[in-house]
Amino acid sequence: MIFPLGKEPVFPDPRNADADGLLAYGGDLNPERLLRAYSEGIFPWPQSEAGLLLWFSPDPRVILRPNQVHIGRSLKKILKKAPFEIRCDTVFERVIQSCAEAKRKEGEGTWITGEMISAYCRLHALGFAHSVEAWQDGKLAGGLYGVSLGAAFFGESLFTRADNASKVALVTLLSQLHRWDFHFVDCQMRTNLVDALGAVDWNRETFLSALKKALDLPARRGPWPSPIVYMES
């Protein structure tokens, strides 16, 4: 059963999600509901063509652990050259807009609707949503954004306009999160990039247990410091 959401920012138990992780539909993207969702292991994924706001809690969950990131030889060479300056939270709206405009595989539209952009900009203003940006020669070359709660970071989307820009932004973020003792990064879905960095699958119970522990710690509300640099652990 897929649950309809009402006006109150409450969700059914994420263990009731279907095989694809779909849990509920409806509701809104107000900050209170979004923060409640992330704190319970749920995230929104609008279907713009159908005009539906869907909420997911997949099982298993794709996770990166900041203290166990795999950096391959070619990536180490790129990082050593430091081709980008990595900044945080300087142009959040530009980053999320760029993610929305990024080219996808044929037949795949973006889930980052205008409503989503507005909602996450509100979360950014409240200090919970963050952008990590790769700058080169004064231009925004790539980056990513996500939500931070406690010692957990929930990655939402990334984009790149220059070779390796989003990759360097993500790896530099992971290095910084390790120094801040973050427990994990929720990647939502598996990609070649997160696979190469050592992503693992956590079943739902493992994820929810880890999330509970991460939320026991205070949130590192923004804006985050800039620039940040990659440091080998």
Helices and strands as residue ranges (DSSP letters): E 3-5, G 14-16, E 22-26, H 31-39, E 43-44, E 54-56, E 61-64, G 66-68, H 73-81, E 85-88, H 92-101, H 114-125, E 129-136, E 139-149, E 152-160, H 165-179, E 184-186, H 192-196, E 200-202, H 204-214
